[in-house]
Amino acid sequence: MNTSSDARMDWVAPVGAALNRGWRILGTGLSFLLFGVGGILMGLVVFPLVWLLTWNRARVHHRMQFVIHCAMRLFVEIMRGLRVMSYSIEGADKLREPGQLLIANHPTLIDVVMVMSQVPQTSCVVKSALFRNPFTAGPVRSAGYVPNVDSARLVDRCAQVLAANHSLIIFPEGT
């Protein structure tokens, strides 16, 4: 039996769904904006400061990698707070062990962000185009990431990273 009060409430579900969809679009747009601006600011401000404040040049890349990890973790938590995404991770502690080769599929940008947010110290094979992109050039150069320029140099650089007992992430679909 449909009462007149039930009929008056029929609009609530569609309006709620439209508001939710609208918020998710706005939140996603804000997230992309934050990611881009954050990349530029890190490249222009944070990484130069870390570089200047790190006396031991052998540790610069590791500090930069940790800063990237922290930024990605913060970014993920901001997206969760905006309710743009939710997630659960099982076994993340295994990702943090040094000297590992991590190979992850990644059909979207968020996959990279999620993995990087869980691994505090790692190098990463990245598209060489990211070294020329104003949003990503600062972070990828400062962290000592490995560009996928040519096969021989790529394999040699990856072997060096792993031989030094550092972890390496490869995203085959993205690199």
Sequence and secondary structure as in RCSB ss.txt:
>XXXX:A:sequence
MNTSSDARMDWVAPVGAALNRGWRILGTGLSFLLFGVGGILMGLVVFPLVWLLTWNRARVHHRMQFVIHCAMRLF
VEIMRGLRVMSYSIEGADKLREPGQLLIANHPTLIDVVMVMSQVPQTSCVVKSALFRNPFTAGPVRSAGYVPNVD
SARLVDRCAQVLAANHSLIIFPEGT
>XXXX:A:secstr
   HHHHHTTTHHHHHHHHHHHHHHHHHHHHHHHHHHHHHHIIIIIHHHHHHH   GGGHHHHHHHHHHHHHHHH
HHHHHHTTS     SSHHHHTSTT EEE   SSHHHHHHHHHH SSEEEEE GGGGT TTTHHHHHHTT EE S 
HHHHHHHHHHHHHTT EEEE TTT 
